[in-house]
């Protein structure tokens, strides 16, 4: 039987939220419309962490806690360890479109999804890649031939999960010792929904936002849905497990019908619900490393 959950509002008034990441007692989110990275604590207090005029997208933390931000339009990973951001890796020669989500492995390897949303047909597939940025700043493409790769997540088993939004599925890759992605396979096909932002839990299941739907789902390998989170009047965007025990699911949404809002830009929000299974162990370990 599928379990249904409801949410409570945590924070609102944002423009276009993406890439939620739990770290050191707070949820970090990028707002590509406002050009900022925010942190939100469990009481809903919001702080500005970084200004990124070049449209921040994916977020991640290196093993020592340094914050990485994927700059959509510069097509670079920016490091915000110091007051002034530094270029961690330049992906502009490999990314045909904009940078999207970011996932950082325990060894510091950073995986970035990229594609050209305006391209059609074979051009769209040709532009879609997963890029690898190593800690030394070297970059290379490690996966291609994808139907708009969006959300990324790394499991406790050290696999990379990719939400293939227009493919209506989540793909799984084994991460090799040198960072290469091996043994591509379908983690789950989705019926009547397209996955956007995703996260993994400690039992190997995936939480996924349903594109342009008021719905988040928990899916087991193979595609069986165990839980649904309904967000009426909203569109699901991305989700992340965190909280004190890893069992808080943070749900990023935006208004489904912007015509109903006089201030169209500020309809993005973060809501929470409590789930049974905590975040993947690797995610919890990374969140305890410290942010300098």
C-alpha positions in Angstrom: 0.0 0.0 0.0 1.3 3.5 -0.9 1.6 5.8 2.1 0.4 9.5 1.7 2.1 12.3 3.5 1.4 16.0 3.9 3.7 19.0 4.4 4.2 22.0 6.5 5.6 25.3 5.2 9.1 26.1 6.3 10.0 29.2 4.3 8.6 31.1 1.3 9.1 34.2 -0.8 11.8 32.9 -3.1 12.1 33.2 -6.9 13.3 30.0 -8.5 14.7 27.4 -6.0 17.0 24.5 -7.0 19.4 22.0 -5.6 18.6 21.6 -1.9 21.4 20.2 0.2 21.4 19.5 4.0 24.6 20.6 5.7 25.5 21.4 9.3 22.0 21.9 10.6 20.7 23.9 7.8 19.2 23.4 4.3 21.2 25.1 1.5 19.3 26.1 -1.6 20.2 28.1 -4.7 17.8 30.7 -6.1 18.6 31.1 -9.8 16.1 34.0 -10.1 17.5 36.0 -7.2 21.1 35.1 -8.0 21.8 33.9 -4.4 22.4 30.9 -2.3 20.5 30.7 1.0 20.6 28.6 4.1 17.4 27.8 6.0 17.4 26.4 9.6 14.8 24.2 11.0 12.9 27.2 12.5 12.6 28.7 9.0 15.2 31.5 9.5 16.8 32.4 6.1 20.3 33.7 5.6 22.2 34.7 2.4 25.3 32.5 2.0 26.5 33.6 -1.4 25.7 36.1 -4.2 25.9 34.5 -7.6 24.7 36.9 -10.3 25.5 34.3 -13.0 22.5 32.2 -11.9 23.4 29.6 -9.3 22.2 26.0 -9.8 23.6 22.9 -8.4 25.2 22.9 -4.9 27.6 20.6 -3.2 30.2 20.4 -0.4 33.8 19.2 -0.7 35.0 16.8 2.0 36.5 19.6 4.0 33.1 21.5 3.9 33.9 24.1 1.2 30.8 25.1 -0.7 30.7 24.5 -4.5 28.1 26.3 -6.7 27.4 25.5 -10.3 27.1 28.8 -12.2 24.6 28.2 -15.0 25.6 30.9 -17.4 29.4 31.0 -16.7 29.4 27.2 -16.9 31.9 27.0 -14.1 32.0 25.5 -10.6 32.7 28.3 -8.1 34.2 27.7 -4.7 33.0 30.0 -1.9 35.5 29.0 0.8 36.8 32.6 0.9 34.9 35.9 0.8 35.5 36.2 -2.9 34.5 33.2 -5.0 37.2 31.3 -6.8 36.9 29.1 -9.9 37.1 25.5 -8.9 36.6 24.1 -12.4 35.9 25.6 -15.8 33.4 23.4 -17.7 32.6 25.9 -20.5 34.3 23.9 -23.3 32.4 20.7 -22.4 28.9 22.1 -21.6 27.0 22.9 -24.7 24.1 24.2 -22.6 23.6 25.5 -19.1 24.9 23.7 -16.0 22.2 22.1 -13.9 22.5 20.0 -10.8 25.7 19.0 -8.8 26.6 16.0 -6.7 29.9 15.8 -4.8 31.3 12.3 -3.9 33.2 11.5 -0.8 36.6 11.8 -2.6 35.8 15.4 -3.8 34.9 14.4 -7.4 32.1 16.7 -8.5 29.5 15.5 -11.1 27.5 18.1 -13.0 24.5 17.7 -15.3 24.3 20.0 -18.4 22.1 20.3 -21.4 20.7 22.8 -23.9 17.0 23.2 -23.0 16.3 25.0 -26.3 17.7 22.2 -28.5 15.4 19.6 -30.2 15.8 16.1 -31.4 19.4 14.8 -31.8 20.8 18.2 -30.9 19.2 17.9 -27.4 20.8 14.5 -26.9 24.1 15.8 -28.2 24.1 18.6 -25.7 23.2 16.5 -22.7 26.1 15.3 -20.6 27.3 14.4 -17.1 30.6 16.2 -16.5 33.2 15.3 -13.9 35.3 17.9 -12.2 38.1 16.4 -10.1 39.6 18.2 -7.0 42.6 19.3 -9.0 40.3 21.2 -11.4 40.6 18.8 -14.4 37.4 18.1 -16.2 36.0 15.6 -18.6 32.6 14.2 -19.8 31.7 10.9 -18.2 28.2 10.2 -19.6 26.1 11.3 -22.6 23.1 10.5 -24.8 20.7 11.6 -22.1 17.2 13.0 -22.4 17.6 16.2 -20.3 19.5 15.1 -17.2 18.4 17.0 -14.2 18.7 16.0 -10.6 21.7 14.1 -9.4 22.2 12.0 -6.2 25.0 9.8 -4.9 23.9 6.7 -3.0 25.5 5.1 0.1 26.6 2.3 -2.3 28.6 4.9 -4.3 26.4 4.9 -7.4 25.4 8.1 -9.2 21.7 8.5 -9.9 20.6 10.8 -12.7 17.0 12.0 -13.2 16.5 11.8 -16.9 13.5 14.1 -17.0 12.3 13.7 -20.6 13.1 10.0 -20.5 10.7 9.6 -17.5 13.2 7.6 -15.6 16.1 7.6 -13.2 19.4 6.1 -14.4 22.1 4.5 -12.2 25.9 4.5 -12.8 28.6 2.8 -10.8 31.3 5.3 -9.9 34.7 3.8 -10.7 37.9 4.5 -8.7 39.0 7.2 -11.2 35.6 8.9 -11.2 34.4 7.3 -14.5 30.7 6.2 -14.7 30.2 2.5 -15.5 27.4 0.1 -16.0 24.6 2.4 -16.9 21.2 0.9 -16.1 17.7 2.0 -15.4 17.0 2.4 -11.7 13.3 3.1 -12.2 10.9 4.0 -14.9 8.1 6.4 -13.9 4.5 6.1 -15.1 2.8 9.4 -16.1 5.5 11.6 -14.4 8.9 13.0 -15.2 11.5 13.2 -12.4 13.2 16.5 -11.6 15.2 16.9 -8.4 16.0 13.7 -6.5 17.6 12.4 -3.3 18.5 8.9 -2.0 17.7 7.3 1.3 19.5 4.7 3.4 17.4 1.8 2.0 18.4 2.6 -1.6 15.1 4.2 -2.6 14.8 7.5 -4.4 12.6 10.5 -3.6 11.7 12.5 -6.7 9.9 15.6 -7.6 7.3 15.1 -10.4 7.8 17.8 -13.0 4.9 20.1 -13.4 2.8 18.1 -10.9 1.9 18.7 -7.3 3.6 15.5 -6.2 6.8 14.0 -4.7 7.2 10.2 -4.7 9.4 7.6 -3.1 10.4 4.9 -5.5 12.2 1.6 -5.1 14.6 0.2 -7.7 12.4 -1.1 -10.4 9.7 1.6 -10.1 7.3 0.7 -7.2 6.1 3.8 -5.4 5.9 3.4 -1.6 5.1 7.0 -0.6 3.5 10.1 -2.1 3.6 13.6 -0.8 0.9 15.9 -2.2 1.5 19.7 -2.5 -1.9 21.0 -3.9 -1.7 24.1 -6.0 2.1 23.8 -6.4 4.6 22.3 -8.8 7.2 20.0 -7.3 10.8 21.0 -8.1 13.3 19.2 -5.9 13.7 17.4 -2.6 16.3 16.6 0.0 16.5 14.5 3.1 18.0 16.0 6.2 17.1 17.3 9.6 18.5 16.1 13.0 18.0 12.4 12.3 17.9 12.5 8.5 14.2 11.9 8.3 13.0 15.3 7.3 12.1 15.6 3.7 12.5 19.1 2.4 10.2 19.8 -0.6 10.9 22.7 -3.0 7.9 23.9 -4.9 6.6 26.8 -7.0 3.1 28.1 -7.6 1.3 26.0 -10.3 -0.6 28.9 -11.7 1.4 32.1 -11.6 -1.5 34.1 -13.1 -3.1 33.9 -9.6 -0.2 35.8 -8.0 0.3 39.5 -8.3 4.0 39.1 -7.5 4.7 36.3 -9.9 8.4 35.9 -9.1 8.2 35.2 -5.4 6.1 32.1 -5.3 8.9 29.5 -4.6 8.8 27.9 -1.1 10.2 25.1 1.0 8.0 22.7 2.9 8.8 19.7 5.1 7.4 16.3 6.0 8.7 13.5 8.3 9.5 10.2 6.6 10.3 6.7 7.9 13.7 6.1 6.3 16.6 8.5 6.8 19.0 9.9 4.2 21.7 7.8 2.7 24.6 7.3 5.1 27.0 9.1 2.8 24.9 12.2 2.7 24.8 12.3 6.5 28.6 11.9 6.8 29.2 14.7 4.3 26.9 16.9 6.3 29.0 16.4 9.4 32.4 17.4 7.9 32.1 21.1 8.6 31.8 24.2 6.4 34.7 26.7 6.5 
